[in-house]
Amino acid sequence: MGRELDQVVDTEALSGQSGIGKILIIEDSPEIALAYDRFCRKMNWDFDITSNGREGMRKVLSTPKPYAVYLVDLVMPEQDGVSFIRDLKEKDPNAIIIVQSSLDEPEKIIEVMKLGVFDYQIKPLTKENFHRAITLAFQHSNLREFQTDVERSNREVLRKKLGALSAVLSLAKESILELEKAYRLEQDDPNKKRVFKPIRPNV
């Protein structure tokens, strides 16, 4: 597998794209972890690697910004992948998780997918599958971040419009009160005419 990941044939698509997010890889096999390390470096992806779920959770809790993508093995010492995923989803329900495991029983895959993971890859991963899985996860992460920015921008636009509408309504209320006041004065003194000057908002 290490030789497969070393022979990267198409790195132009995402190589050099630092800033697209950071990957947390949790893999207990030193050989596989080294292969992922080499591949990520060739793709210029920012990443951390830990050997079990407990160390991975320490990374999650200590990083100032959430990881964009998690690549998680299932069978590991100290804390397995399923326990890590459950703990992570409690802290970050939107976490994008790729599971990579040699467990290929349909019942197990369904059980894990129900935890809300993004993808389930069967080991050993070829370089193409690894590249495709991470790329799709990054695209999903970037799209969701874009949607969040759009929603935040829309809320700000709406807030400004509501503020402007509130100001107009306030001026309209003042104009109505002035009109009522002028009407009462005319009723008290019919010979006294009062010219009503409506309040106009500054444009």
Secondary structure, 3 states (H helix, E strand, C coil): CHHHHHCCCCCCCCCCCCCCCEEEEECCCHHHHHHHHHHHHHCCCEEEEECCHHHHHHHHHHCCCCCCEEEEECCCCCCCHHHHHHHHHHHCCCCCEEEEECCCCHHHHHHHHCCCCCEEEECCCCHHHHHHHHHHHHHHHHHHHHHHHHHHHHHHHHHHHHHHHHHHHHHHHHHHHHHHHHHHHHHHCCCCCCCCCCCCCCC
